[in-house]
Amino acid sequence: MRERLAFTTAVAVIAVHAAVDAFFAPEPGTAWDDHLPRGTVTLAVLAAALLLYPRLRAGARAAVAAVLGVLSLEGALLAVYDARAVGARGEDWSGFFLAPVGLFLCGLAVVLLWSSRKPGRLRYLRRAGLGLATVLGAFWVVVPLAVAIGATHRPRAKVEPAELGRAYEQVTLRTHDGLELAAWYVPSRNGAAVISFPTRKGKLPQARMLARHGYGVLLLDARGYDGSEGDPNVFGWGTGKDIDAAVAWLQRRPDVRAGRIGGIGFSVGGEMMLEAAASNTALRAVVSEGAGARSFREDLLRGPRGWFALPEQAMQTAALAVMSGTALPDSLDHLVAKIAPRPLLLIYAVRSGAGEDLNVDYFRAAGEPKALWKIAQAGHVGGYQAAPREYERRVIAFFDRGLLRAPKEREAAKGGIR
C-alpha cells in the first residue's frame, strides 16, 4: 500500500508539470490549444500507468518506475539549463520538482528488481534475458522518448551582441502563423542576400565571410530558439515557415534585387533549407551543410543499418509528432528533387556521427545544377573551421554564380564541384 501511494504521489507531480508545460505556461507566441496532443497524450499515459501499476508484477512495476524516473530526471535537467540561461519561467518551477521524483522512481525500480529475484537452476538464463530486454527497451523506448522530449523542450540561450565585420540591424520578422522571430541583418552591398539558419549566433564566421564579399546576411533564430517566439524542435519540423518569412522580408528590402536571395543552413538548418527551397522558388541558391536524418523516412535510405534502427526511429518519430503537434515531414530525398533548376550545394563531413553520409543520397536525388563537397578532415558542420580558405572559395563562388550572374551566365556555369 505504501509503495502504491508513493508511486501515485510521484505520478501526480509529473502530471502537474505536464499540465503546466502544455496548458498553463506555454512558450511565448503560443496558446494552450497549440499543445493539445502533447498535454492530452502525456496525461493519458500517466493515467494508464496509475491504473495498471497495482496489477503488474514486481519486474514490470520496476520497468514503469524506471522509465518515468529517467524521463523525470531529464525534465529536471532541462528546467535547470533553461533557468540558468535565461531565468526560471513557469514550467521551469514545476520542472525543478521532477528531480526528487526522478530519483525516487529510479530508486524504487532498483528495490523492486532486487526483491523480485528468483532462485533456481535457470536464474542466470532468466536474468540474462531480462538484461537483454532492458537494453532493447532502453534503446527502443526510453532513448527515443528522451530525444523527443529534449528536442521539443530545447533550453533557450541568451544572445549577446556579435561582431559581424560590418554594422548590422536587429530586426523582427513575423511568420504567416503569427510568430515573431529574432534576427540580425547585415545590409547588402552587391544586391544579393543570404539567409543563415537556424540561429543567429551559431555560425558567425560564415556570416562574416559572406559580409566581406558584399552579401547581405540575415541571421535568423528559428521558432522556439533563443530570441524567437514559438515551440522549439531541434529536428526542424515546421520551421520552413520561418525561412519563408525571411524570404518575404528580404523581398521588401530596397538593397536586395529581385531574384537574388539565397540560403545557407547548418545541420537541422541545412535540412530545413532544403525543405523550404523545395516549395519556395524565391530561394535562388541553397547551401546545406551537415544535413542528416530527421525521421525514420531518411533512415530507411541507409539500407540494413536503417532497418535495424527502425523500431527506435519509429518510436522517436511518433513521439516527436505528439510532442510537437506537427505532421511528419516528407523525406528529404523527395524534396531535393524539387529544387532544380535552382543551384544546390551539399556539404558534409566524414568524421561525423550525425548521418551526414545521407548527403550522397540527397545528391543523387537532386537535379542539376548541383554540387557535393565531402570534407574528410571536418566534424559535424565544421567545414569552415577545417578548411577556411577552400570553404570560402567554394561557397562564395557558388553564390556568385547563383545570385549575381545573369540567367544565361548561370546556365553556362552549371556543373558540380566534387
N, C-alpha and C positions, 0 to 999 in steps of 0.2 A: 504493500500500500504506500509506504513512504517513497519507494522508487517511482511509482506511478505519479504521485503528487509532485515530486521534484521534476520529473520529465515534463509534466503538464505546465508547471511554472516556467521552465526553460522555453518551451514552445510558445507560451504566451508572450514572453519578452521578444522572441523572434517575430511573432505575428504583429506586435505593436510596431516594431521597427519597419516591417514590410509595409504596413499601412501608412506610416509617416512618410516613408520614402516614396511610395506610389501616389498617395492621395493628399496628404496634408502639407508636405514640404516639397513640391515639385521643383524641378530646375527652372531658372529664370526663362521666361518666354513660353513655358508650357503650363498646361492645366491638368487637374486631376484626371479628367477623362482621356487624356493622352496616354495614360498608364493603366488602362483597364485590363489589358491582357496580363501585364506584369503583376499587378496587385491581386487580381482575382485568382489567377492560377497559383501564385505563391500561397495565398491564404487557403485555397482548396487543398493543396498538397500538405500543408501543415495540419489542417483539419483531418485529413485522411491518416496522417501519421498518429495523431492522438487517438483516433478510433481503433486503429489496427494494433497499436503498441501493446496493450494488455493481452491480446490474443496471440502474440508471436512468441516463439521460443527465445531462449536467452541469446543465442547466437544472432538471430535476426534482429532482436532488440538492440544488440550491440552495434550491428551494422547501421541501423537507423540513427542511433545516437551519434555514431562516428561521423556519418555524412553531415548531419545537421551541425555537429560540433566544428568540423573543419570549415564548413561554409560560414558559420558564425564568426570564427576567428578571422576569416578573410574579410568579412564585413567590418569587423572592428579595425583591422589594419587600414582598410580604405578610408574609414572615418578619420583615423589619426593622421594619415597622409594628407587628406583634404584639409583638415583643420590646421595643420602645420603650414600648409602652402598659402591658403587664402583666408584662414579663420574659420572657426566652427560655425556651421549652419544647422538648420532644423534637423535633417536626417543624420547629421554627424552626432548630435547629442544622444539620440536613441541608439546610434551605432556603437557608442562607447560601451553601452551595457552588454553588447554582444561578446565582449572579451571574457568576462567571468562565465557567461553562459556557455561559450565555446569550450572553455577549459573544463567546466563541469561535465559537459556531454562527452568530451573525449575521455575524461577520467572514468565516467560511467561505462563507456564502451569497453575500456580495459578491464574493469572489475567484472563485467558480465562475461567477457570472454574467458577470464581466468576461472570464474566459478562454474562455467559450463563445460570445463574439460571432462572428458570421459575416459576411463581406463579401458583396457582391453588390448587384444593382440593386434588389432588394426588401427590403434590410436595414431600411430605415426603416419600411416597412409591417409587417414581421415584428416589429420592436421595439415598434411601436405596439400590435400585437396582444398581445404579451407584457405590455405595460404595462396594458392593459385587463384581461387575465386576472389579473394581480397584484392590481389594485384589487378585482375581483369576488371573488377568493379571500380577500382580507383581510376584506371585508365579510360574506361568506357562510360563512367557515370560521374564520379567526383571531379576529375580534371576538366571534362567539358563544361560541367555546370560552373565550376570556379572560373574558367576562362570567360564564359558568357557573362557572369556577374561582374567580373573585373572590367570587361570590355564595355559594358553599359553603365559603369559607375567610375569611369576614369577620373581620378582626382584632378582638379584644376591646378594650374600653376600661375604664379604671379609673373607678369611680363614687364620687365624693365625696359626703358629706352635703349635702343641699339644703335650701333654705328654702321651705316649702310654705304658710306663713301660719298653720298650726296644727301641733300636735305630731303626729308620725306614728310608726308602729311599723315596724321592719324585720322582715319575715316571709319564710318559706319555704313555697312551695306544692309539692305533688307531683302529677305527671301520672299518667294511667292507665298509661302505658308506663314509669313508674318514674323519671322525671327530676325533679330538684329545681330549682325556679325561684326566682330572687330577686325580691322585691317590697317596696314601701313601701305602708303603708296609713294613710290619714287616717280616723279613725273618723267614722261618720255622726252627724249631729245631727237629721236630718229623716226618718230611717228608710229612706232610699234610698242606693244606692251605684253608682258608675260605674267601670268598668274602663278604664284608659288604656293603650294598646298601640301600638307594640311595645317601647318601652324606658322605663326609669324616668326618665332624665334628659332625654329628648327634648323633651317639651312641658310644662315646669314652669309657664309662665304659665297654661295652660289648667287644670292641676291646681289651682293657687291660686284660679282663678276659681270652679271647682266647689266647693272647700272653703269659700270665702267665703259661698256660698249654702247651706251646711249639708250638702252631699252628702258621703258617704264616697267616698274616691278610692283605688282600688287601682292603683298604677303598677307595671307588670309588665315584666320583661326576658323577651323571647321566648327559646326554647331556642337555645343557642349564642351568645346575646348577653350580653356583659359578665359579669354575675354568675350566669347560669343555666347549668346543665349542658346537654349535647347538642350536636348539629351545627347550625351556623347555616345559614340560607338566606334571603338578602335578598329573595327573591320570596315568602317566606312559606309555601311548600309544607309541609304537615304541622303547622303551628303552630296549627291550630284546636284541637288537644288542649290547648294552653296556655290558651286562653280558656275552654275547658270546665272546666279545673282551677280557674281564677279564679272562675268562676260557682259551682262547688261549694263553694269556700272561703267565699265571701260568704254562701251559703245557710246556713252554720253560724254566722254571726256574730249575736250577740244584738242588735246595734244596727241590723241590716238586716231590715226587714219583708218578708214573703213577697210576691213579685211586684214588687219594687222594685229590680231590678238592671238597669243599662243599660251600654252600652259606647261608647267613643269611640276611633276608630283613625285613624292618620295614615299616609298613603302606603301601604306594604305592610300596615301595621296596619289601615288602612281596608278594604283588600281582604279581610284575614283576619277582620275583624269582620263583614263581610257573609257570608262563608262560615260562620262559627260561628253567626250568628243564623239562617241557613237551616235548621240542624238542631237548634239548642238553643233551645227555646221559653222557657227561663228568662231569656233576654236579652229584656227587655220593651221596650226602646227603644234604637235604634242610630244613632250619628252616624259617618259615614265621610267623612273629608276627604282629598282627593288620591288617591283610588283610580285606578288605571290598568290597564295590561295586565300579566299575569303569565305568559302563554304565548301561543302562536300562535292559540289559540282566541279570545281577546279581540281580537287584531289583525285577524282576519277581519271584525270588525264595522266596521272603518274603510273598507270598500269597496276601490277601486283602490289607495289608499295602503297598505293592509294586504296586498293581494295582491302588490305589488311587493316588500314586505319579507318575504314568506313564506319564501323559502329561508333567509334569516338567522334568522328566528324559529323555523323548524322545527329548524334545527341547534341553536340555543340551548336550545329546549325538550328535545330529545333529550339534549343534554349535561347539562342540569340533572337530568333523570331519572336518568342514570347516576351523576353525581357525588353526588347526594343520596340515591339509593336510594329515592326517593319516587315514587309514581304520579302521573301528570299530573292536576291538579285539574280539576273541572268549570268551565265558563265562568261568569263572574260574572253575565252577563245571565240565565242559567238559575237561578242561586242566589238572586238578589234577589227573584225571583217567589215564593219560598217563605217570605219574611219576614212578609208580610201575614197577619193583620190587625194585627201589631205595627208601631208607627210607625218610619219611617225618614227620616233627614235626610242628603242627599248634598251635600257642599260641594266646589267645585272652583275652581281658579284659571285665569284666561285666559292669563296670562303664564307658562305652564309648558310645558316640552317633555316632560313625563312621561306623555303620553297621557291627561291628565285630561278631555279632551273626551268620552271614553267614558262619563262620568257621565250625559250626556244619554241614551245608550242604556240604561244601567242604570236611569235614572229611568223611561223608557218601559216597561221590562220589569217594574218593581216594581208591587205592588198598593197600594191605599190602606190606611191613611193614609201619605202620602209627601210629601217636600218637597225642592226643589232650589234651591240658592243658588250663583249664579255670582258670584265676586268679581273684578271686572275689574282691580283695581289690585294684586292679590296674586300672589306667586310660589308655587312648589310648597309646599304645606302652610304657607303664610304668611298664612292668613286672619286670625288673631288680631292679628298684627303690622300688617297693612294696615288693619284696621277693628276695633279692640279693643272699642269700645262696642257697635257693631252685632253683632259676633260674640257678645259676652256676652249681649246681649238675646235674640238668636235661639236660641242653644244652651241657655241656662237656661230659656227659655220652652218649648222643645221637651221637655227632660227634666221640667220641672214638669208638662206635660200628660201625658207618657207614663208617669211614675213616681209622681207624688204625687196626681193626681186619681183619684177613684173610676172604675170602668169606664164608668158611664153618662156621666160628665163627659167622659171621653176620647172616647167615641163622638160626643158633641155637638160636640167641638172639632176634628174631623177637617178636613183641608184643608192644602194645601201652601203654603209660603212661596216665592214666585217672585221 
